[in-house]
Amino acid sequence: MFRNELEETMPLRPRALRLMWIAMLVIFGVGCDFTKPTPRSAASSDSVDTAGGGNIDEFAAAERLLRRGDPAAASTLIQQALIATPEDPATLELAGDVEAALNRPQQMIELYESAIEHSSPPSVALFNKAGQAWMRIGRPFEAVAVLRTAVEQYPDDRKIRTDVAGLLAALGLEQEAGTHLRWLVMRGLGGLNELVMLSDLTRPQNDRAIADYAIKHAPEDLRSHFPSAREAAYKGLWESVAETLGPVVAKYPAFVPASAYYGRALVELGEVDAATDWASQLPDNIEQQPQYWLATAAMASRKRQHEQAVAAYWQAYQIDPNDGEVLGKLATSLIQAGYVDQSRVVTVQAGKVGQLIERVDQLRTNHNRSQRDAVRVAQTLRGLGRLWEAASWLRVGATMPENKDPGLKDLYLAIRDELSASTPWQVQTDLLTASMDFTDLPGFDWTRPSAEPRSTTPTPASMADQTQTIHFVDEAADRGLNHVCRVQPPVGGGESGLWIYQSGAGGAATLDYDHDGWPDVYLTVLDGMPKKRDSAPNALFQNHAGKFHDVTALSGVGETGFSQGLAVGDFNSDGFDDLYIANIGGNRLYRNNGDGTFTDVTDAVGIQADGWTSSVAMVDMNQDGVLDLFDVGYCAGDRVLTMLCEKDGEAMACLPKSFAAQPDQVWQGLPDGRFTEQTDAWLGSHSIAHGLGIVAGYFDQNDGLDLYVANDMSGNHFWSGSQDAEGDFQFDEQAKMRGLSVDNRSLPQASMGIAVGDPDADGDTDFYLTHFEGEYNTYYEQIRPGMWADLTSQVQLAAPTNDLLAFGTAWLDADNDGSPELLVANGHLNDNPEPERPYRMPMQLFSRHPDGTWFSPDPASVGEYFETARLGRSLITLDANRDGRVDALVTHLFDPVSLLLNRSKTEARAITFFLVGTRGHASAIGAMVTIESGGRERSQQLTTGSGYQAASQRCVSFGIAPGEKIDALRVRWPSGDTQTFTLDPDQPLSGSEEYLLVEGDDAPFRFQSSTPGS
């Protein structure tokens, strides 16, 4: 939820690096005192003319005048000295000092450069002055060139290495900076800031002040725009990258990093012809740039040449074996090329890189004071074979005052024993090259035309035709659904300054509690305090033929705890759905009595969960016919309730990683209706994370239930259930192996909401996860049974979400055309003053092109709600008016809930199936429903849990066109049986109808028809 706030409060670019004159001169307007020149005795003087002594007298006099603060008089004398000895380096350097004092930078540069040319060798101080001079006129890339020369002359000088590393990183050239940082660390000279930078050289370390100064004072040097393009590339904003770097590459064709990023942008944008032209005129040495190979691999993947893509990613890996993006995409291409076993190995390696980044972020969240965090970083580095870094992290960690780790010394001694002068930067046996080799695979040929996959992307005109029918209207107030998820007003009133425990509020669930066929709605309130029962009651709204009535008091389900997520299920198998409510404090289970009332049975059934549970699921995990409970934990302890966080003097929500994570809990349901905790037995040893969303179903096409948990700022969890050799049930956490833990850069994201479905209609389950602003929401497509890949950029869903902060999300087929739309509820956590980072944000709807890419239609055509900015939170789907068009409900902070009635202009209607299992639990979660119609086969799985604090209507729906006939209907039940239902040709299944499918019954049972359009 909060990843970008880490970067806002603690920039990862290590400003404490001694950037020499950069920060002083450029940012603060001061630098070396040029009125105190380097003494002649300290300068190189191989060509000093001492004959007659006149030159020496003029030099000394000019030097004295400059020290006294009279550079004008010194200028006259030093010019006379230059006439006498025009190639004397000391005289040239002093003349440069005089020009600097007179604020004549161009002359200063010429003199310093001439002094360097005539020195043998130039002094370190002279190099510094020349670099400062270039910086002074806004030419940092010339300053880099000076420092590169200085390193060649003084390769063992720590200060020069530190300075050049800092400047390179500030200009977006982190890979080159890494060479010097590694040199420092391998000699025990690297401090915390150098180590942080080295931990992930793919993360931009730009210094905007330097770039802005350069752009202002030397606008003709377009290279100063490269750092911003480098940052945009990291965020996946390829249009910005191409727009920025196009002129740069045209003017500086030999600027290799810019050319590599520009080509990558062209490929990512699908500009195939332009990318091919780019590849025909590449600069020398571009093959040393990982981005060149990433561009090549992306083009090969675009043309479905998967082996060629593997070969390109393999080249990139050999340049930088710790690039998480390279590892993640290599793993994906290996699966696509059929190298499944190798892909698993690469995925594990990518997981280690992601874990390293996560652990460094955790250390920084704890203000670089936690010794335990430093030890965990060192352990991860050791597992990657990066022993030099590991030892340095332990040396630095030994000075950290908090969370002392007694194992630090022994670990340090063990790693030191493994090091010798011949130890490489990364131990070869820990590299992928030790176990696999793809150099023999065919490379991608940019010059050879190859058939581009035929695009069926609609033209702009046909796009309008495709989407003009989709329309939603917020009818909550008109239908009596009047509810606000209230929180205590922030200090000072208004809407900003929420605590972390307030900022994500807004749980929502739908259940037919009275069995009248109409979906009712349950919504949360949390205007009290966490761990207390002093909030206003949550609200239950009964649905009477599309109109809602508040029946909270009559039903007895007005929970007053500090409520979070909600789950619906029949825990006692009496045929009536019960309600499980997550709280900060004790979770509560309300039994549906079947007469319109509920009873709190939490204590009676043995549930004792009193931490911070964010979301919950009710599902038969061990397939014994009894519902179990899964509690997703967020932050642990009481400090989260009292710790005040600020930014620029304004209160803001704290980072979740400022607090320990609350462990997830699992409760096994017993046949007598009680529950017993099985967390340790079922989940075993695993990483504890800050969880927010959950979905459950049979996702990996294998027997056994799966649970997918979205974690905040940590790798997600994918729990795959099975029986062990003794017949005992257990879960195995496999997110990294399955490609569902991190994004394709191997970075953990701030995950919140989860949409689960089959948007590409290939018969398996895909996921869509929402994230924090600055992180694109992630589309994970199942590309082989049980294996997923982040294909967000390929389907064009990355850029539209990068600048928004998203919570709830869901797929639904709004126009019943068989291709689902994607809904995303957005809204920030902190009220930022910057207009580019708004607090309130509009909801998004995406439609899918036939070629698999997504686009966002005009919000005005979709409905007024989509043009209005709100603080969106939970999102559920339901057919509130039972008209055969799926609707959505969205909760907000401060604003009333919105019931988005689907008013799409289409004659197609959904046929809806409710399911009852008889050979397991009646909820039949994981059942796969398949229909055949017109020679086309479509499938949907019945899942539970709807991501972020949500429980959608538990059914499956298929869009049916007028006159369309369903030829076959079958269900694969969680029991493993596949059942084909008998269809009556005289009473064909049709849209706008609802049916009950019971395991073992021959035919579907048709519910009483609703009133379409009500």
Disulfide bonds with the S-S distance in Angstrom:
Cys645-Cys654 2.00
